[in-house]
Amino acid sequence: GPADEGPAAAGVAHINAHGRKCHDGFLTCRWTENKGRVLHATREFAEGEIILRESPLHIVQEDEESPAFRHLKRLCNEHKDDFDYDPLWYWCTLKSLTKDELAGAKHGGWPAADRETQHNLLLLHHDEVCEPSSSSEILVKELCPGASAILVERLTQIWVLNCFEYSDDPQGYSTYFFSSFMSHSCWPNAVWHYDGADHVLRARRAIKVGDEVCISYLPEHGLMQSTPVRRVELHDTKRFWCTCERCTGARDLSRGLVCPYCEGGCVFARTPESGPAKDDTLLSLHLAGVACDSCGKAVTKRDATKLAGHEKRLKGIVDDLTQKVQGGAPASVPLKELQSTESFVDAAFAQHALADLAWEQLADCYAAHHRAADQRRLLERRCGFHAAAYPGLNGSHAWSLEAHGDAMMRGGRAKRGTTQVKRVWQVAAKDEPEQALRMYAEAKRILTLMFGEGHEYVTHVERKHRSSQRALATNEAAPAEVGDA
């Protein structure tokens, strides 16, 4: 009814008419005071089931052949203080103007958008625009004198807040209409992926009639981060402070440290207060007063400061290791340093996103030192963290299982090639492909439910799974694609 439709400018009736026409009315749009427009399911969906498939509303790509695009690039370069974004964002705006607004367009003009496309674009989420920025005024003066600077400003904000990466060469962005009205959650019940240019939305877990359908605006690995890090990332990129069930729950399952009293239990930080945060620093105040899940003792303010100090130290270590690994020098980190870092992580961190990031880099460094057993031990811990920190299907868990499977197969190959350990290999030959097979199978199960059988993520793991089956049958661990990512 009208109460569910909110202000006329929200366009809820138009959105629902589109949903009935294009998506069988399986989702309905409603207006809420705190979140604006949200989508609710009108029927049940099973885990992995396709909810909807949607073609792009509008696609815009860089066009070096266009004199207007080349002039736009010059403007962005000459007026760096005015243009906050890369030229492609403004090109998206210019290519969202209608024929009337492009009357008198300069530098040869460019193809116009139709009225319906622009109408639907203007319904997408953006902050209220009261006055144009200097960049919008420059664009109107230099390229599209027939358009209003306010409209140019609105369209720019809409593209910045609602677009998806469409292509790499040439670089292009796309927008989608109906799926743009889905809210974010750090525990989403839906996940989207591409099938060609189409957006495909799948149920990430069972969805009941009336459930709000949410996706994650963060990448899969972003969902593994601690709450303060996730919230600041969302605010920086999407301009809101998340209040989902994970961000407002009692415990942050990605921020668990070893109890300083019994040394066997775990203390999980509280989630931050709702509302703005200064930055993504992990604060001691979220640890003070938290009880250990084993001995029950509450963390004192003094010990909370110590624990937050461990977090700060580990963040510095992770940044340093990441720089070395990404710089192509994982073997440059001495073995003693790797072992010392691992001991520090073991002593202080129980179930923590920073420990996971450390293990990721340490595993690469151990591999560069040909320490296969150490690498596999840390990959196994990563799998354990992903399963514990995030309940339900998660791509990060699948990809860590895949990486662990790769390492198991590589380990088998190395042993097989060494004469002295031939006897040992006879025992281990079956064991390692068997373990890899289980890991690949679970990774494939997760990714198939999330992305569908034909998706490249799935077929990639499928090939490794078949290779490990062959290796198991012949006791030869030699998958063709181990190490590919």
N, C-alpha and C positions, 0 to 999 in steps of 0.2 A: 504494500500500500504506500500512500504518499509519505508516511513517516519513515519508511525504509528507503525512500528515494532521495531525501535530503534536498538541498537547494537545486533549482533548475539547472544551474551552471554545472552541476556534477554529472549531468547527462545519464543518470542511472536507467531511465526508461529506454533511452536510445541504446545503451550498452546491452540491456536485457533483450531488446528486439534483435540485436545483432547475434546474441548468444542463442536465441531460439532458431534463428535463420541458419546460422553457420555451425552450431555445436549442439544441436538437439536439445538445448535448454538444460544440459546436464549440470551446468553451474549457473547460479543466479547471483547478480550483483546487488549488494545492499549498501546503504549509507550508514556509517557509525560516527558518532561525535568524536571519538578519540583517534580513530585510524582513517577516517574518510571512507572511500569505497573499498569494499572487500568482496571476495567471492566465496559462496557456500555451495556445497554439493547438494544436488536434488535427488541423487540416487547413491547407492553404495558402490564402492570400487575396491577390488581386491589388490593386495600388494603386487606391484609390477604391472597392473592393468593400465592401458592407455586411457587417459581422461579426455584429452582433446589433441587435435593436430591443427596448427594454424599457419597459414602462409603469411609472409611479411606484409605489413601495412605499407612500408616504404623502404626502399634500398637506395643508398647513395654511396658512390665510390669516387675516389680521387680521379681527376681527369686532366692529365698533363696536356692533352690536345686542345683543351678549352682555354682561349685567351682570358676569359673571366676567372677561371680557377687560378691561372698563373698570376693574374693581377691580385687576386685575393691573397696568395702566398706572399707577394711583395708587400702588401698592406700589413700583414701579420708581422713581417720582418721589420718594416720601417716604424711600426707603432707598437713596439713590444710592451710598453706600459699600459696600453689600452686593451690589447687582445690577450685574454687569460688562457685561451685554449689553442690547440693546434688548428691549422687551417681547415682540416676536414670537418670539424664540428660546425664551422660557419658555412661551409659548402653545403652541409646537410640542411641548414636553415634556408639558404638561398634556393635550394632545390625543393623546398616545401612551400614556396610562394606560388600563388595561382597566376593565371594568364593576365588578369586585370592588374595585379600587383607588379607584374613584370613589364608593364607598358613602359617603354623608354629605358629598358635595362641596357647598361653600357657594356663595352668590350664584347660585343657579339651576342650577348644574352645567353640563355640556357633553357632547356626544356622545363615547362611549368608542371606543377602538381595539379591534379584535379581537385575540385571543391570538396568532394566527399573525403578524400585523403586528408586534406588540410583540416577539415572539421573534426575528423577522428583524432588526428595528431593533437589538436588543441584541447581534446578531452583528457589527454594523458597527464599524469601528475606533474605539477610544477608549482613553485612558490608564486604568490601573487606578485605581479609586476606593476609597479606604480610609475616608474620612470625608466627610460632606456639607459643603458650604459654607453660610454663613449664609443665602444666598439660597434654597437648597433647603429649609432649615428654616422660613424665613418662608412659602414657598409651601405647605408641608404644613400649617402652623398656620392660615394664612389662607384656603386654598382647597381642599386635598385631604387632610383628616386621615386618610383610609383608606389612603394611600400611604406608603411608607417614604422618608425623606429621601435615603437612599443611591441608591434607584432613580431618584428625581427628578434627582439629581446626574448619574448615569450617562446618563440620557436627554438631559439638557441638553448634556453633552459630545459625545454622539453627533450631535446636530443641528448643533452648532457646527462639528464636523470633517467632516461628510459631506453637508451640505445643498447644494442648488442653488437659485438664484433661479427662482421659478416664475411669479410675476405681479407687476405694478407697482401695480395699482389694483383691488382691495385688494392690498397687498403680501402675497406668499405665498412659502413655501419648499416644496421637495419633496425627498424622498430616493429613491434607487434602490437595489435590492438587489445584483444580480449585478455591475453595472458599478462598484459601490463598492469592489470588491476589486482593481481595477487599480492598479498602482503608477504613480508619476510618473516621467517622464524629461524632461530638457530637449532630448532628441532622440527624441520619441515615435514609435512606429510606428503609432499609431492616433489618431483624433480623434473627438470626439463632438459632436453637435448635436441640437437639438430638432426634432421633427416633431409639432406640436401639443404634447401633454404628454409624448409618448414621447421617450426617449433613443435616438438612433441612433448606433451606433459604426461607423466606417469605417476601412479600412486606409489609412494615410498613405503607406506605401510597401509593397512586396511583403513578405509575412509567410510564413515557412516553418513546417512542422510542428515543434513543440517550442519555437518562439520565445516569450519572455515578451511579452505584449501590454501596452504602456504607453501612457498618455495624459499630457498636460501638465496640471498643476494651475495653471499660469500662463496668462494670456491670451496670444494670439498675439504682441502687441507685447512682452510680458514675456520671450518666448523670445529676443528680439534683444538683451537687456541683457547686460552683462558678467557673468562668473561670480559675483563677490562680491555683486553686486546681486541676482541671481536667488536665490542661496543664502539670503541674509538675508530676502528676501521670502517664500520658502517656509517658513523657520523661523518667521517672525512669524505667518504665516497657517495653517500646517499642522503646525508643531512638529517638523520634522525637518531634518537637514542633508543636502542632496542629494549623492549619490555616483555620479550617472549618468556616462556616457562623456564628455559635454561638460564636466561639472564637475570631472572628474578627469583629463581629457586633458592632453597636454603643453602645448598652447597655447590661449589664450583668443582665439578668432577675432573676438570683439566688443571686444577691447581691444588694437588695433594702433596704434602711433604711428610717426611718421616717424623714421627712424634719425638720431640727432644727428651722425653722422660722415660718411656718404656723402650724406645728405639725399635719396636716391632709393629706398632700401630701406625695409623695415618691420620694426619690432621688436614681436613679440606677447608680452604678459605671460604668465607661467606662471599656471596655475590655483592657487587657494589650497590650503593643506594641508587634508585632510579633517578634519572635526570642527568644533566651535563657532568662530564668529568674533565679535569684539566688535561690529562693525557693518558697513555696506556700503562703508566707505571704500576707495578704490582705493589700495593700499599700494605704496610704492616698492620694497619688498623682492621683489615679484613681477616687477619689471623688471630688477633688478640681476643681471648675469651672463647675461642673455638675448642671443643672437647675432642680428645683423641678417640677414634672409633674402637680402640682396643682397651686401653687402661682407663679411659674416661676423664683423665686430668685435663683441665683447661689451660690453654697457652697464656702465659703472662705477657704483659706488654713488652717486657725486656726480651723475652724469648721470641716474641713475634717480630721484633726488630731484627734479631739474629737471623730468623728464617727468611725475612724479606731481603736481608743482606746476601744470603745464599743465592736467592733468585737473581739479584742484581749481578752477582759474580758470574753465575752461569750464563746469563744473557750476554755478557761480554765475551765469554769463552765461545758461545755459539756463533756470535757475529764474526769473531776472529777465524774460527774453523771454516765457516761458510765462505769467507773471503778466499781462504787458501784453496778450498775444494773447487770453488767456481773459477778460480784463477788457474786451475789445471795443475795444482801442486799438492795433492793430498799426501804424497809420499814425503813431502818436506817436513811434515810434523813428526818429531821423533817419537818412537814407540813408547818411551817412558812417559812422555807428556800425554799420550793417548790413554795409557793405563792409569795415570794419576787423575786425569779428568773423569774417567769412568768410575774410579773409586770414590771421587767426590760426589758424583751423581748418585751412586748407590747409597752413600751414607746419608744424603740430605733429601733426596726426592723419591716419593712413593708412586704417585700417579700424576705426572705433571707435563704440560705441553712443552716446556723448555727442555725437560729430560728427553722427550721424544725428538725434538729438533737436534739435541746434542747427539743422540744415538744415530740419527740419520747421517750426520757428518762423520762421526767416529767410525761407523760401518764402512763408509767410503775410504776413509784413511786406512783402516785395518786391511781392506781389500788391496789397496795400493802397496801395502807392506807384505802381501801374500799371507795374511793371517786369516785364513778362511773360517776357522772355528770361532774366532772372536767376532768376525763380521756376522756370522749366522746367529750367534748368541744375541747380538744387539738387534738384528732384524726380527728375531722372535719376540724380543721385548716390545718393539714397536707395534707388532701385531696385537700383543696383549694390551698395550695402552689404548690403541684405537678401539678395541672391542669394549674395554671398560669405561672409557671416557665418553663415548657416544653410543647411546642405546639405539640399535636398529641399523638399517642399511647405510653404509658409508663408503664412498669411493676410495678414501684414504686407506681404509682397512683392506679393501680388495687389492690395492696397488702395493701395500706393504706385504701382503701374502704372496703376491706375484714376485716381488723382489726377493723374498725369502726362498721361494721355490727356485728362482734363478740361481741363488747362491748354493742351494743344496745340489743342484745339478752340476754346477761348476766344480764344487768340492769333489764330487764323484769322479769327474773327468780328470782332475789333478791327481787324485790317488791312483787312477787306473794307469796314468802315464809314468808312474814311478816304480822302478823295478823292485826296490827294497820292500815296498809295502804291498807287493802284489797279493800276498797271503791275506793281509788286512783288508784289501779291496774286495777280495772274494766274499768276505763277510758283509762289508758295507755296501757293496754294489747294489744289492736289492733294496736295502734300507733307505738309501738316499732318494732314488727315483720314486720310491713308494711315498715318502714324506712329501716330495715335490708335487707328486700327483694329487695328494690330498689338498695341498695349498692352492694349486692351480684350480682344482675343482671348486673349492670354496670361493676363490676370487671370481671365477666364471659365474657361479650362482648369483653372487651379489651384483655383479656388473650386468648380467642378463636381466635381472629384475629391474634394475635402475635404467638401463639404456636399450634393452631389446636385443634379440638374438643376432641381428645383422650388423650391429654397431661395431665400429673398428676396435673399441676397447675390448669387446667380447671376442671378436675373431682373433685378435692378437694373442689373448690368453689361451684361446682354444687351440691355436697352433702349438703353443708350448705344452699344453696338456697332452696333445697327441704325441709330441716328441718324447715326453716323459713316459708315456705308455709303451712306446717302441723301445725306449731305453730299458724299461723294466722287463720287457719280454726278452731282450737280448743281453741284459746286464751291461749295457753300454750307455752311459749317461752322456749323450751328445745332442741336445736339442739345437736345431738350426738357429733359433732366434734368441737364445739366452743372452741377456744383457741388453736387448732392445727395450726401449721404453717409449 
